[in-house]
Amino acid sequence: MPTAVTEASFSTLAPARVQRAAVVEAGVRVRIWDLPTRVFHWSLAASLVGLTATGYAGGAWMAWHARIGSLLLALLLFRVVWGFIGGRWSRFVNFVPTPGALKRYLRGPATPEQDAGHSPLGALSILAMMAVLLGQAVTGLLGDDGGGFTGPWNELVSSATGFAATALHKQVGQWLLFALVLLHVLAIVFYRVVRRRKLVRAMLDGDKLLPRRVPPARDDARSRALATAVLLACLCVVGFVTGF
């Protein structure tokens, strides 16, 4: 008669990697990323691709580069607002780490909350990316590339400031941004290969499979209607101040 494998014997005999996989597969599926956050994420990614393509194409494509840049600025403004009123795990208060939380995360295993949403390191990288993107948007609005393209705010500054803004935009900002995007992609690969976490899938369907239940993000018709209204308001504000 076969001998039953108890939980204790499994933990003794099975390799650690198998045990971790078993725990994850036996976990619970929780809505972490609400639809507005997911739409923002993929819209931002598409905007970055469009900005890179039109920026390097130059010439007549710079008009589209400016339009996509204005769209990106509206997305950033939306994300800031949504960071205060959005789903639980999209709010800044639930993922921007304190120095103490960051220190504890680096020293020991992640808490259930850190497993659910952004880890402290992930949160810092996202904040850094948003800051660089905002800098790129502002320098683009102020810039003068000397080749016929000027940003809509260029007339508010001196020629020297406009040229300096373009230099920052092209020579510093874009390479910082490329580095942060590469770091983001490498982190996704690390979590997929080493920690067996499907971060891309979670940003597609909104759900994560977690070892234990945590409070889910609100993601209903009312919150989505609110997000739509906020996004439209952000588009109007950015369109007004940039002229696009």
Rosetta silent file (secondary structure, phi, psi, omega in degrees, C-alpha in Angstrom):
SEQUENCE: MPTAVTEASFSTLAPARVQRAAVVEAGVRVRIWDLPTRVFHWSLAASLVGLTATGYAGGAWMAWHARIGSLLLALLLFRVVWGFIGGRWSRFVNFVPTPGALKRYLRGPATPEQDAGHSPLGALSILAMMAVLLGQAVTGLLGDDGGGFTGPWNELVSSATGFAATALHKQVGQWLLFALVLLHVLAIVFYRVVRRRKLVRAMLDGDKLLPRRVPPARDDARSRALATAVLLACLCVVGFVTGF
SCORE:     score description
SCORE:     0.000 S_00000001
   1 L     0.000  128.755 -178.034    0.000    0.000    0.000 S_00000001
   2 L   -62.781  145.218  179.029    1.537    3.416   -0.970 S_00000001
   3 L   -86.105  129.934  179.568    2.576    5.628    1.885 S_00000001
   4 L   -68.277  141.196  178.217    0.747    8.988    2.029 S_00000001
   5 L   -93.801  110.890  179.860    2.968   12.032    1.752 S_00000001
   6 L   -80.842  169.224  178.624    2.159   14.373    4.615 S_00000001
   7 H   -61.121  -38.295 -179.353    2.785   18.095    4.628 S_00000001
   8 H   -66.346  -44.634 -179.313    5.734   17.571    6.958 S_00000001
   9 H   -67.329  -34.586  177.845    7.299   14.884    4.797 S_00000001
  10 H   -62.176  -44.668 -179.062    6.758   17.008    1.682 S_00000001
  11 H   -66.651  -23.435  179.149    8.593   19.917    3.266 S_00000001
  12 H   -83.667  -41.503 -172.034   11.420   17.535    4.174 S_00000001
  13 H   -90.150  -36.259 -173.473   11.748   15.649    0.891 S_00000001
  14 L   -76.541  144.268  174.887   10.803   18.143   -1.823 S_00000001
  15 L   -60.785  152.709 -177.388   13.339   20.648   -3.128 S_00000001
  16 H   -58.331  -38.100 -178.534   12.835   24.211   -1.930 S_00000001
  17 H   -64.093  -39.379  178.736   11.961   25.393   -5.444 S_00000001
  18 H   -65.706  -40.268  179.091    9.191   22.795   -5.730 S_00000001
  19 H   -61.262  -45.218 -179.601    7.829   23.817   -2.335 S_00000001
  20 H   -62.201  -41.208  178.567    7.694   27.476   -3.356 S_00000001
  21 H   -62.182  -40.225 -179.459    5.940   26.593   -6.604 S_00000001
  22 H   -64.670  -38.806  179.649    3.391   24.500   -4.700 S_00000001
  23 H   -63.978  -44.471 -178.816    2.679   27.399   -2.346 S_00000001
  24 H   -64.082  -44.724 -178.843    2.147   29.806   -5.234 S_00000001
  25 H   -64.499  -26.921 -179.786   -0.120   27.411   -7.142 S_00000001
  26 L   -90.061    8.645 -176.442   -2.165   26.895   -3.979 S_00000001
  27 L   -77.637 -170.793 -179.006   -2.558   30.633   -3.494 S_00000001
  28 E  -115.502  144.010 -179.850   -5.533   32.896   -3.981 S_00000001
  29 E   -90.642  125.590 -174.614   -6.229   35.131   -6.964 S_00000001
  30 E  -129.271  136.867  174.826   -6.710   38.773   -5.966 S_00000001
  31 E   -72.685  114.079 -179.006   -7.505   41.848   -8.064 S_00000001
  32 L  -105.842  -49.219 -176.714   -4.455   44.076   -7.599 S_00000001
  33 L  -103.543  115.651  177.915   -4.342   46.381  -10.625 S_00000001
  34 L   -69.412  162.153 -176.549   -7.572   48.140  -11.515 S_00000001
  35 H   -58.549  -43.615  178.391   -8.411   48.683  -15.182 S_00000001
  36 H   -58.199  -38.949  178.343   -7.482   52.416  -15.203 S_00000001
  37 H   -65.353  -40.566  179.691   -4.004   51.592  -13.872 S_00000001
  38 H   -67.230  -41.430  178.333   -3.541   48.907  -16.521 S_00000001
  39 H   -63.486  -41.768  176.667   -4.718   51.211  -19.311 S_00000001
  40 H   -58.750  -47.243 -176.571   -2.319   53.887  -18.053 S_00000001
  41 H   -57.936  -50.282 -175.822    0.582   51.425  -17.993 S_00000001
  42 H   -75.871  -29.424  174.994    0.141   50.171  -21.553 S_00000001
  43 H   -67.613  -38.690  177.330   -0.738   53.629  -22.911 S_00000001
  44 H   -64.389  -43.203  178.852    2.459   54.967  -21.388 S_00000001
  45 H   -61.376  -44.554  178.761    4.463   52.132  -22.956 S_00000001
  46 H   -64.167  -38.085  178.970    2.903   52.796  -26.377 S_00000001
  47 H   -63.820  -39.469  179.275    3.578   56.530  -25.991 S_00000001
  48 H   -64.594  -39.730  176.705    7.254   55.865  -25.261 S_00000001
  49 H   -63.088  -45.972  179.750    7.552   53.753  -28.395 S_00000001
  50 H   -63.183  -40.531  179.497    5.874   56.479  -30.438 S_00000001
  51 H   -65.894  -40.853  178.998    8.053   59.207  -28.941 S_00000001
  52 H   -64.117  -46.026 -178.330   11.236   57.272  -29.629 S_00000001
  53 H   -63.747  -47.483 -177.382   10.251   56.538  -33.234 S_00000001
  54 H   -72.159  -33.062  178.945    9.141   60.073  -34.072 S_00000001
  55 H   -64.508  -43.266  179.604   12.043   61.675  -32.197 S_00000001
  56 H   -76.544  -25.827  177.309   14.651   59.761  -34.157 S_00000001
  57 H   -70.625  -38.059  177.443   12.749   60.216  -37.426 S_00000001
  58 L    65.011 -162.283  177.285   12.802   63.995  -36.971 S_00000001
  59 H    58.723 -132.596 -178.187   11.612   66.392  -39.661 S_00000001
  60 H   -64.932  -20.495 -179.407    7.869   66.444  -40.190 S_00000001
  61 H   -71.597  -14.054 -178.477    7.490   63.725  -37.555 S_00000001
  62 H   -65.346  -26.664  175.742    8.389   66.209  -34.820 S_00000001
  63 H   -63.324  -41.431  177.074    4.829   67.541  -34.886 S_00000001
  64 H   -70.379  -34.577  176.791    3.651   64.059  -33.928 S_00000001
  65 H   -58.526  -42.392  179.568    6.459   63.820  -31.384 S_00000001
  66 H   -67.515  -40.936 -179.994    5.044   66.931  -29.703 S_00000001
  67 H   -64.587  -44.581  179.622    1.479   65.620  -29.791 S_00000001
  68 H   -66.141  -35.688  176.312    2.456   62.275  -28.281 S_00000001
  69 H   -61.800  -38.737  177.074    4.522   64.119  -25.689 S_00000001
  70 H   -66.466  -38.833  176.275    1.453   66.113  -24.677 S_00000001
  71 H   -61.841  -42.551  179.387   -0.530   62.871  -24.412 S_00000001
  72 H   -62.702  -39.633  177.992    2.184   61.438  -22.187 S_00000001
  73 H   -62.928  -39.362  176.648    2.040   64.521  -19.973 S_00000001
  74 H   -64.672  -38.594  177.606   -1.732   64.048  -19.623 S_00000001
  75 H   -63.699  -42.181  178.361   -1.162   60.402  -18.696 S_00000001
  76 H   -62.930  -42.806  178.169    1.342   61.420  -16.036 S_00000001
  77 H   -61.924  -41.817  176.745   -1.083   63.976  -14.622 S_00000001
  78 H   -59.527  -43.690 -176.367   -3.785   61.304  -14.572 S_00000001
  79 H   -65.948  -34.830  176.769   -1.475   58.893  -12.729 S_00000001
  80 H   -63.364  -47.263  178.901   -0.689   61.492  -10.095 S_00000001
  81 H   -63.631  -43.601 -178.303   -4.390   62.080   -9.453 S_00000001
  82 H   -67.160  -22.087  176.380   -5.129   58.355   -9.562 S_00000001
  83 H   -67.952  -12.316  177.284   -2.365   57.841   -7.026 S_00000001
  84 H  -108.288  -27.034 -174.337   -4.644   59.510   -4.484 S_00000001
  85 H  -123.567    1.628 -175.311   -8.105   58.272   -5.482 S_00000001
  86 L   -81.698 -165.019  178.383   -7.494   55.066   -7.443 S_00000001
  87 L   -59.695  157.633 -173.140   -7.569   51.395   -6.512 S_00000001
  88 H   -48.097  -49.088 -171.927   -5.932   50.348   -3.252 S_00000001
  89 H   -84.682   -4.585  176.072   -2.650   49.115   -4.728 S_00000001
  90 H   -95.206   -9.053 -177.414   -2.339   52.046   -7.146 S_00000001
  91 L   -79.943  139.128 -178.872   -2.393   54.658   -4.377 S_00000001
  92 H   -56.628  -37.538 -176.984    0.898   56.240   -3.401 S_00000001
  93 H   -62.299  -22.362 -178.170    0.177   55.714    0.274 S_00000001
  94 H  -100.866    1.193  175.822    0.199   51.951   -0.313 S_00000001
  95 L  -141.458  -15.790  175.266    3.400   51.647   -2.292 S_00000001
  96 L   -73.143  117.642 -172.273    5.718   54.622   -1.751 S_00000001
  97 L   -81.492  146.440  167.975    8.145   53.188    0.819 S_00000001
  98 L   -82.141  161.794  176.884    9.384   54.863    3.959 S_00000001
  99 H   -55.761  -37.691  179.598   13.116   54.487    4.720 S_00000001
 100 H   -66.207  -42.476  179.420   12.232   51.976    7.429 S_00000001
 101 H   -64.815  -38.530  178.543   10.067   49.871    5.105 S_00000001
 102 H   -65.228  -41.396  179.973   12.805   49.858    2.475 S_00000001
 103 H   -64.216  -43.599  179.017   15.388   48.765    5.053 S_00000001
 104 H   -65.014  -37.855  179.644   13.163   45.930    6.303 S_00000001
 105 H   -64.031  -40.467 -179.278   12.488   44.800    2.738 S_00000001
 106 H   -71.883  -24.810 -177.223   16.204   44.605    1.956 S_00000001
 107 H   -88.414  -28.920 -172.468   16.914   42.690    5.148 S_00000001
 108 L  -143.272 -172.551  179.942   14.193   40.071    5.118 S_00000001
 109 L   -66.234  152.303 -179.413   11.320   38.411    3.247 S_00000001
 110 L   -68.222  148.393  173.971    8.669   40.605    1.705 S_00000001
 111 L   -77.250  163.556  176.812    5.425   41.222    3.564 S_00000001
 112 H   -55.083  -36.257  179.535    2.131   40.122    1.941 S_00000001
 113 H   -67.402  -38.334  178.251    1.478   43.751    1.012 S_00000001
 114 H   -70.918  -30.303  175.020    4.851   44.051   -0.718 S_00000001
 115 H   -70.284  -31.746 -174.110    4.168   40.811   -2.580 S_00000001
 116 H   -76.229  -58.297 -177.183    0.801   42.116   -3.708 S_00000001
 117 L   -96.288 -142.230  177.384    1.568   45.550   -5.102 S_00000001
 118 L   -76.053  136.856  170.813    4.821   47.254   -5.963 S_00000001
 119 L   -70.146  161.634  178.669    7.836   46.208   -3.924 S_00000001
 120 H   -55.761  -41.002  178.042    9.723   49.103   -2.289 S_00000001
 121 H   -67.666  -39.859  177.086   12.467   48.894   -4.932 S_00000001
 122 H   -63.095  -39.102  178.955    9.868   48.694   -7.690 S_00000001
 123 H   -63.461  -41.867  179.352    8.092   51.724   -6.255 S_00000001
 124 H   -64.480  -39.078  179.583   11.307   53.747   -6.258 S_00000001
 125 H   -67.143  -35.953  178.460   12.005   52.838   -9.875 S_00000001
 126 H   -67.965  -42.938  177.868    8.475   53.880  -10.874 S_00000001
 127 H   -63.032  -39.581  178.033    8.793   57.206   -9.075 S_00000001
 128 H   -63.904  -42.119 -179.877   12.158   57.761  -10.759 S_00000001
 129 H   -65.059  -41.394  178.717   10.677   56.983  -14.172 S_00000001
 130 H   -64.392  -37.485  179.279    7.761   59.359  -13.605 S_00000001
 131 H   -66.339  -43.006  179.483   10.165   62.108  -12.526 S_00000001
 132 H   -66.230  -40.981  178.146   12.348   61.633  -15.614 S_00000001
 133 H   -62.762  -40.710  177.048    9.292   61.556  -17.885 S_00000001
 134 H   -63.334  -42.154  176.864    8.024   64.773  -16.347 S_00000001
 135 H   -61.569  -40.423  177.490   11.442   66.335  -16.895 S_00000001
 136 H   -63.538  -40.578  179.484   11.395   65.189  -20.508 S_00000001
 137 H   -63.871  -44.782 -177.670    7.951   66.682  -21.006 S_00000001
 138 H   -67.449  -44.834  179.729    8.949   70.059  -19.532 S_00000001
 139 H   -65.825  -32.377  175.836   12.254   70.298  -21.449 S_00000001
 140 H   -67.031  -38.352  179.077   10.408   69.348  -24.627 S_00000001
 141 H   -68.323  -30.544 -177.376    7.869   72.117  -24.086 S_00000001
 142 H   -91.970  -14.743 -165.074   10.631   74.658  -23.486 S_00000001
 143 L   -74.714  163.179  173.908   13.088   73.395  -26.078 S_00000001
 144 E  -143.255  113.066 -175.605   14.495   74.706  -29.331 S_00000001
 145 L   -85.687    0.322  178.984   16.411   72.169  -31.413 S_00000001
 146 L    73.402    2.855 -178.566   17.856   74.800  -33.746 S_00000001
 147 L  -118.804   17.253  177.484   16.421   72.954  -36.719 S_00000001
 148 L   110.735   -9.554  179.271   13.014   74.529  -36.963 S_00000001
 149 L  -107.698  129.797  174.096   11.204   72.868  -34.061 S_00000001
 150 E  -132.226  145.830  177.695   10.392   74.755  -30.883 S_00000001
 151 L   -73.707  158.458 -177.450    8.223   73.739  -27.975 S_00000001
 152 L   -64.305  -17.871  178.255    5.038   75.705  -27.236 S_00000001
 153 L   -99.331    2.949 -175.182    6.614   77.209  -24.095 S_00000001
 154 H   -61.293  -33.632 -178.684    9.852   78.237  -25.822 S_00000001
 155 H   -67.686  -12.039 -179.532    8.693   81.820  -26.268 S_00000001
 156 H   -85.816  -10.232 -175.511    8.522   82.140  -22.475 S_00000001
 157 L  -126.462  170.472  178.450   12.274   81.625  -22.037 S_00000001
 158 L   -74.174  165.176  178.809   15.490   82.953  -23.530 S_00000001
 159 H   -61.020  -40.869 -179.857   17.160   81.349  -26.536 S_00000001
 160 H   -62.215  -40.749  178.758   19.945   80.019  -24.347 S_00000001
 161 H   -65.980  -39.747  178.475   17.444   78.387  -22.011 S_00000001
 162 H   -62.379  -43.432  178.041   15.608   76.831  -24.949 S_00000001
 163 H   -66.297  -39.216  178.613   18.814   75.332  -26.352 S_00000001
 164 H   -64.655  -39.246  178.203   19.822   74.097  -22.887 S_00000001
 165 H   -62.306  -41.820  178.430   16.404   72.459  -22.436 S_00000001
 166 H   -65.819  -38.482  178.217   16.805   70.615  -25.740 S_00000001
 167 H   -62.359  -44.211  176.805   20.302   69.496  -24.745 S_00000001
 168 H   -62.558  -41.340 -178.318   18.959   68.085  -21.478 S_00000001
 169 H   -61.182  -45.336 -173.830   16.084   66.463  -23.360 S_00000001
 170 H   -87.997  -37.635 -169.450   18.312   64.742  -25.921 S_00000001
 171 H   -98.215  -23.547 -178.185   21.589   64.135  -24.128 S_00000001
 172 H  -115.550  -56.679 -173.521   20.607   63.422  -20.535 S_00000001
 173 H   -59.785  -45.516 -175.487   16.903   62.744  -20.180 S_00000001
 174 H   -66.651  -35.034 -179.491   16.488   60.214  -22.957 S_00000001
 175 H   -75.367  -34.387  171.976   19.429   58.091  -21.786 S_00000001
 176 H   -61.209  -42.437 -179.355   18.214   58.152  -18.196 S_00000001
 177 H   -65.205  -45.018  178.033   14.823   57.067  -19.479 S_00000001
 178 H   -58.975  -40.747  179.887   16.283   54.266  -21.605 S_00000001
 179 H   -64.593  -41.744  179.809   18.238   53.031  -18.561 S_00000001
 180 H   -67.963  -38.584  177.148   15.126   53.010  -16.363 S_00000001
 181 H   -64.767  -43.213  177.744   13.085   51.180  -19.011 S_00000001
 182 H   -61.427  -42.535  177.831   15.843   48.580  -19.369 S_00000001
 183 H   -61.166  -39.906  178.593   15.954   48.168  -15.594 S_00000001
 184 H   -62.065  -44.971 -179.851   12.173   47.714  -15.590 S_00000001
 185 H   -65.751  -43.150  179.424   12.357   44.998  -18.252 S_00000001
 186 H   -62.804  -37.322  177.905   15.218   43.203  -16.478 S_00000001
 187 H   -64.458  -39.720  177.584   13.231   43.241  -13.226 S_00000001
 188 H   -62.794  -43.205  178.641   10.263   41.635  -14.998 S_00000001
 189 H   -64.042  -41.903  179.025   12.539   38.923  -16.408 S_00000001
 190 H   -60.098  -47.919 -179.108   14.103   38.349  -12.977 S_00000001
 191 H   -64.680  -33.950 -179.387   10.723   37.932  -11.297 S_00000001
 192 H   -73.056  -43.487 -173.964    9.536   35.586  -14.056 S_00000001
 193 H   -83.472  -44.534 -173.284   12.632   33.363  -14.168 S_00000001
 194 L   -89.462  -46.124 -175.365   13.861   33.405  -10.572 S_00000001
 195 L   -99.944   -0.046  176.859   10.766   34.084   -8.482 S_00000001
 196 L    57.272   38.709  178.139    8.202   32.537  -10.844 S_00000001
 197 L  -109.389  128.863 -177.970    5.996   35.641  -10.735 S_00000001
 198 L   -95.044   81.162 -175.950    4.034   36.588  -13.855 S_00000001
 199 H   -69.886  -35.477 -179.620    4.099   40.367  -13.578 S_00000001
 200 H   -65.694  -43.677  179.189    3.128   40.986  -17.197 S_00000001
 201 H   -60.429  -39.730  179.689    0.039   38.804  -16.906 S_00000001
 202 H   -63.784  -33.082  178.984   -1.013   40.666  -13.759 S_00000001
 203 H   -81.107   -7.614  174.538   -0.803   43.953  -15.645 S_00000001
 204 H   -91.639  -50.188 -176.959   -2.985   42.463  -18.389 S_00000001
 205 H  -103.543   -7.950  174.993   -5.840   40.922  -16.397 S_00000001
 206 L    90.212  -11.487 -173.575   -5.318   42.774  -13.116 S_00000001
 207 E  -105.469  148.427  172.415   -5.045   39.697  -10.895 S_00000001
 208 E  -123.672  144.906  174.647   -2.170   38.182   -8.960 S_00000001
 209 E   -93.943  111.634 -172.277   -1.912   34.705   -7.503 S_00000001
 210 E  -114.958  154.131  178.875   -0.746   35.272   -3.932 S_00000001
 211 L   -61.045  -31.860  176.425    0.165   32.943   -1.066 S_00000001
 212 L  -149.008  161.073 -172.135   -2.594   34.470    1.058 S_00000001
 213 L   -71.872  140.729  171.558   -5.438   36.901    0.606 S_00000001
 214 L  -128.234  163.529  179.125   -4.957   40.653    0.848 S_00000001
 215 L   -59.637  130.166 -179.523   -7.582   43.375    0.365 S_00000001
 216 L   -77.690  161.927  174.230   -8.373   43.655   -3.362 S_00000001
 217 L   -78.236  144.571  173.948   -8.344   46.858   -5.372 S_00000001
 218 L   -71.616  129.052 -177.371  -11.664   48.428   -6.180 S_00000001
 219 L  -150.933   67.121 -177.031  -12.304   47.939   -9.881 S_00000001
 220 L  -118.544 -176.914 -176.855  -15.972   48.431  -10.651 S_00000001
 221 H   -60.773  -38.056 -178.394  -18.049   50.500  -13.059 S_00000001
 222 H   -66.622  -43.865 -179.477  -18.099   53.525  -10.749 S_00000001
 223 H   -66.728  -35.256  178.849  -14.304   53.631  -10.319 S_00000001
 224 H   -70.264  -36.690  176.235  -13.805   53.205  -14.072 S_00000001
 225 H   -65.548  -39.995  177.243  -16.253   56.040  -14.797 S_00000001
 226 H   -62.162  -43.073  179.533  -14.368   58.222  -12.318 S_00000001
 227 H   -62.693  -39.583  178.529  -11.069   57.370  -14.032 S_00000001
 228 H   -62.210  -43.388  179.123  -12.529   58.272  -17.423 S_00000001
 229 H   -64.190  -41.634  179.361  -13.649   61.651  -16.107 S_00000001
 230 H   -64.310  -43.592 -179.641  -10.239   62.297  -14.547 S_00000001
 231 H   -63.174  -43.473  178.593   -8.434   61.358  -17.764 S_00000001
 232 H   -62.011  -39.984  177.915  -10.636   63.625  -19.868 S_00000001
 233 H   -63.702  -40.858  179.332  -10.011   66.488  -17.438 S_00000001
 234 H   -65.550  -40.703  177.349   -6.256   65.868  -17.628 S_00000001
 235 H   -62.155  -40.885  179.394   -6.361   65.846  -21.428 S_00000001
 236 H   -66.087  -43.195 -179.691   -8.238   69.155  -21.410 S_00000001
 237 H   -62.281  -50.003 -178.224   -5.802   70.759  -18.957 S_00000001
 238 H   -65.574  -40.857  177.110   -2.721   69.636  -20.891 S_00000001
 239 H   -59.998  -38.487 -179.576   -4.300   70.585  -24.215 S_00000001
 240 H   -67.790  -44.353 -174.035   -5.031   74.057  -22.868 S_00000001
 241 H   -81.979  -18.275 -179.792   -1.553   74.720  -21.470 S_00000001
 242 H  -105.976  -17.917 -178.500    0.364   73.220  -24.425 S_00000001
 243 L    84.472    9.918  178.879   -1.880   74.258  -27.322 S_00000001
 244 L  -103.998    0.000    0.000   -2.314   70.691  -28.590 S_00000001
